[in-house]
Amino acid sequence: MTDNKVPATNRSLFHQTETTILERGLNSLTLACDALTRINDQLKNDIEELKAENTRLLKSVELLRR
């Protein structure tokens, strides 16, 4: 049975070369880093939107106090 036909979760770690293990690990870390970068960008956008909403609400409170 070749590695190409075996699901990634069922591959034997001990029948792979060190290079293959490191390449797969690096690929996994790259995918995780890319996902975290996208999440971080979204969170930055959310923060900017919340800051704008906060400013708008503070102005509304000031108007109501008058």
Secondary structure, DSSP 8 states (H G I E B T S, - for coil): --GGGS-GGG--GGGS-HHHHHHHHHHHHHHHHHHHHHHHHHHHHHHHHHHHHHHHHHHHHHHHH-
